[in-house]
Amino acid sequence: MAEISVTETAQRRDIARILDVREDFEVSEGMIPGALHIPMDQLQERLSELDPAVPVIAVCRSGNRSARVADALNGAGFSADTMTGGMIAWTRAGLPTT
């Protein structure tokens, strides 16, 4: 699993699937436009919502949960990275949220 910066994530949004693994109450504070929200504890039963042919960038609040999710996705045959610093870093960088 690779860690990528918020800048790299912003640049790759058109070619990768952003996967937000935070809880509902966290997502209500804003998420990356176009991201797919699947809370970490629902990933196994909702894995079919991801296309194995499309790279995934996992996102959480600070980067810890998303790193575990990226590792699990890579083990399941996906190509997945985690965004360093999570949504804390994204919002600090002034990048858009919905």
Backbone bond lengths (Angstrom), bond angles and torsions (degrees), N, CA, C in turn:
res aa  C-N    CA-C-N  psi(-1)  N-CA   C-N-CA  omega(-1)  CA-C   N-CA-C  phi
1 M - - - 1.447 - - 1.517 108.27 -
2 A 1.296 115.12 133.31 1.451 120.23 177.91 1.523 109.42 -103.44
3 E 1.301 115.06 148.72 1.456 120.67 172.14 1.518 107.08 -98.81
4 I 1.327 116.05 133.40 1.452 119.39 177.16 1.521 108.76 -124.57
5 S 1.307 115.86 154.25 1.463 121.89 -176.74 1.521 111.44 -78.22
6 V 1.319 115.75 167.69 1.462 119.97 176.13 1.528 109.98 -63.35
7 T 1.316 117.42 -34.70 1.466 120.90 178.93 1.528 110.19 -64.45
8 E 1.346 116.53 -46.15 1.468 119.92 177.66 1.525 110.88 -62.92
9 T 1.325 116.78 -39.25 1.459 120.50 178.52 1.520 110.10 -61.38
10 A 1.326 117.11 -46.99 1.467 121.32 179.30 1.526 110.79 -58.79
11 Q 1.321 117.17 -38.67 1.460 121.39 -179.47 1.524 112.51 -71.92
12 R 1.333 117.62 -28.78 1.464 121.68 -175.46 1.524 113.37 -98.08
13 R 1.324 117.98 4.25 1.470 120.76 -177.60 1.519 113.51 -57.03
14 D 1.316 117.87 -29.12 1.468 120.85 -177.98 1.523 112.92 -80.43
15 I 1.334 117.76 -18.55 1.466 120.13 -176.51 1.531 112.69 -115.26
16 A 1.315 117.39 -6.01 1.460 121.35 -179.27 1.525 109.84 -126.44
17 R 1.319 115.68 158.94 1.465 121.84 175.51 1.524 107.34 -94.60
18 I 1.325 116.36 118.49 1.464 120.94 174.78 1.529 106.60 -81.06
19 L 1.323 116.22 124.45 1.458 122.33 -178.88 1.520 108.75 -116.09
20 D 1.319 115.90 110.76 1.468 122.10 179.34 1.521 107.94 -91.25
21 V 1.332 116.85 116.87 1.467 121.44 -174.83 1.533 112.82 -104.10
22 R 1.324 116.76 13.82 1.468 120.41 -179.74 1.527 110.80 -75.42
23 E 1.316 114.57 167.96 1.461 121.61 176.80 1.531 110.31 -74.01
24 D 1.336 116.67 161.96 1.468 121.65 -178.46 1.524 112.25 -54.84
25 F 1.324 117.97 -43.83 1.460 120.34 -177.10 1.524 111.64 -65.31
26 E 1.334 117.56 -28.14 1.470 120.60 178.04 1.528 110.50 -76.16
27 V 1.315 116.44 -40.83 1.462 121.59 -179.34 1.524 110.76 -65.63
28 S 1.323 116.84 -29.40 1.469 119.72 179.71 1.522 111.73 -63.04
29 E 1.326 117.51 -16.71 1.469 121.86 177.40 1.518 112.07 -84.55
30 G 1.321 116.99 -5.08 1.460 121.53 178.39 1.510 111.45 125.53
31 M 1.325 114.98 145.55 1.462 120.34 176.80 1.525 109.95 -142.50
32 I 1.305 116.01 169.42 1.462 121.18 -179.50 1.529 108.19 -66.74
33 P 1.343 117.72 129.17 1.466 120.24 179.64 1.529 111.45 -54.22
34 G 1.319 115.74 131.86 1.454 121.74 178.52 1.516 114.82 85.61
35 A 1.321 117.42 -3.56 1.470 120.08 -179.44 1.527 110.43 -69.95
36 L 1.314 115.29 151.70 1.452 122.74 173.78 1.526 107.09 -96.21
37 H 1.326 116.62 128.32 1.461 120.37 -179.87 1.523 110.44 -99.48
38 I 1.321 115.62 113.86 1.460 122.66 171.70 1.519 106.18 -133.27
39 P 1.330 118.24 106.01 1.462 119.38 178.01 1.538 110.73 -54.69
40 M 1.310 115.78 144.70 1.453 121.62 -175.09 1.531 112.63 -50.02
41 D 1.313 117.69 -40.98 1.465 119.83 -176.79 1.534 113.72 -75.27
42 Q 1.338 117.44 -4.30 1.463 121.52 177.09 1.532 112.68 -106.91
43 L 1.313 117.03 0.20 1.464 121.02 -172.08 1.529 112.80 -57.72
44 Q 1.314 117.93 -47.79 1.465 120.24 -176.97 1.522 112.46 -57.08
45 E 1.340 117.05 -47.64 1.464 118.74 -177.26 1.526 113.26 -76.64
46 R 1.329 118.12 -12.59 1.468 120.60 -179.08 1.526 112.89 -114.69
47 L 1.310 117.33 12.77 1.461 122.03 -177.82 1.523 112.70 -56.35
48 S 1.335 117.11 -29.48 1.466 120.76 -179.17 1.528 112.71 -66.30
49 E 1.331 118.12 -12.70 1.461 121.17 177.56 1.530 112.20 -77.20
50 L 1.325 116.51 -8.99 1.463 121.28 178.39 1.517 109.96 -103.64
51 D 1.322 115.87 143.04 1.459 122.38 178.25 1.530 108.17 -95.49
52 P 1.336 118.38 117.94 1.461 120.22 -178.96 1.531 113.67 -60.77
53 A 1.329 117.42 -17.76 1.463 120.83 -179.97 1.527 112.63 -83.37
54 V 1.333 117.27 -10.31 1.466 121.71 -177.68 1.525 108.99 -108.00
55 P 1.343 118.31 126.32 1.463 120.34 177.82 1.528 110.68 -60.26
56 V 1.333 115.54 147.70 1.457 121.96 -178.71 1.524 109.71 -115.15
57 I 1.323 115.26 138.57 1.465 121.03 170.40 1.520 106.04 -117.15
58 A 1.331 115.66 111.57 1.459 121.36 -178.83 1.527 109.93 -85.08
59 V 1.338 114.89 138.17 1.466 121.89 -176.06 1.527 109.14 -133.38
60 C 1.324 116.42 138.15 1.466 121.82 171.27 1.525 107.66 -137.87
61 R 1.298 117.62 -158.72 1.463 120.59 -177.34 1.533 111.45 -70.27
62 S 1.339 116.60 -49.07 1.465 119.37 -174.63 1.522 114.80 -124.70
63 G 1.317 118.07 -11.47 1.460 121.32 178.59 1.518 114.84 114.61
64 N 1.319 118.61 -7.72 1.465 120.44 -178.38 1.524 112.41 -76.85
65 R 1.319 117.53 -54.45 1.470 120.52 179.49 1.516 111.21 -62.44
66 S 1.315 116.60 -41.64 1.463 119.24 -177.58 1.525 111.59 -64.95
67 A 1.312 118.25 -30.47 1.470 120.24 176.13 1.523 110.38 -65.00
68 R 1.322 117.15 -42.08 1.471 120.40 177.80 1.528 110.55 -65.42
69 V 1.331 116.67 -40.74 1.471 120.51 178.82 1.526 110.11 -64.52
70 A 1.323 117.93 -44.04 1.466 120.90 179.61 1.525 110.38 -60.59
71 D 1.327 117.42 -41.97 1.462 120.33 177.24 1.532 110.90 -60.69
72 A 1.328 116.43 -44.89 1.470 120.95 179.69 1.530 110.88 -63.29
73 L 1.332 116.95 -42.19 1.463 120.26 179.42 1.526 111.11 -64.74
74 N 1.319 117.10 -42.87 1.462 120.07 177.73 1.530 110.36 -60.43
75 G 1.330 117.05 -39.18 1.455 121.21 177.44 1.516 113.07 -66.76
76 A 1.332 116.32 -23.59 1.467 121.60 179.59 1.528 112.59 -92.94
77 G 1.330 117.06 7.17 1.462 120.35 176.22 1.514 115.86 98.26
78 F 1.315 117.91 4.36 1.457 121.46 176.65 1.524 109.80 -89.73
79 S 1.312 116.29 164.98 1.463 122.39 170.50 1.522 106.16 -105.22
80 A 1.336 116.75 107.80 1.462 119.89 -172.49 1.524 111.76 -132.85
81 D 1.311 114.66 140.97 1.458 123.83 174.30 1.520 108.34 -122.01
82 T 1.324 116.11 167.86 1.453 121.40 174.07 1.519 109.04 -119.40
83 M 1.313 116.23 144.53 1.461 120.95 179.21 1.527 109.16 -87.13
84 T 1.304 116.50 116.98 1.454 122.76 -179.32 1.528 110.71 -60.86
85 G 1.316 115.44 131.07 1.464 120.14 176.48 1.505 114.85 85.11
86 G 1.331 117.63 -10.19 1.458 122.09 176.75 1.523 114.51 56.71
87 M 1.319 114.53 -156.35 1.467 120.48 -177.60 1.523 111.95 -67.02
88 I 1.319 117.43 -23.24 1.469 119.06 174.47 1.520 109.37 -59.85
89 A 1.337 116.66 -48.42 1.465 120.80 179.87 1.523 111.53 -67.84
90 W 1.340 117.12 -38.12 1.462 121.47 -179.84 1.536 110.58 -59.69
91 T 1.324 116.45 -49.52 1.464 119.50 -177.81 1.524 111.67 -70.29
92 R 1.333 116.89 -35.95 1.475 119.63 176.49 1.520 111.59 -61.99
93 A 1.339 116.16 -31.60 1.470 121.05 179.20 1.530 111.80 -77.86
94 G 1.334 116.51 -4.44 1.462 120.05 178.72 1.526 114.12 76.38
95 L 1.326 116.89 19.67 1.464 120.51 -179.48 1.517 110.58 -80.61
96 P 1.331 117.94 157.49 1.469 120.85 -170.79 1.525 113.61 -70.76
97 T 1.337 115.35 149.13 1.453 122.50 172.26 1.524 107.87 -134.47
98 T 1.324 114.52 160.24 1.466 119.07 176.74 1.513 109.46 -107.73
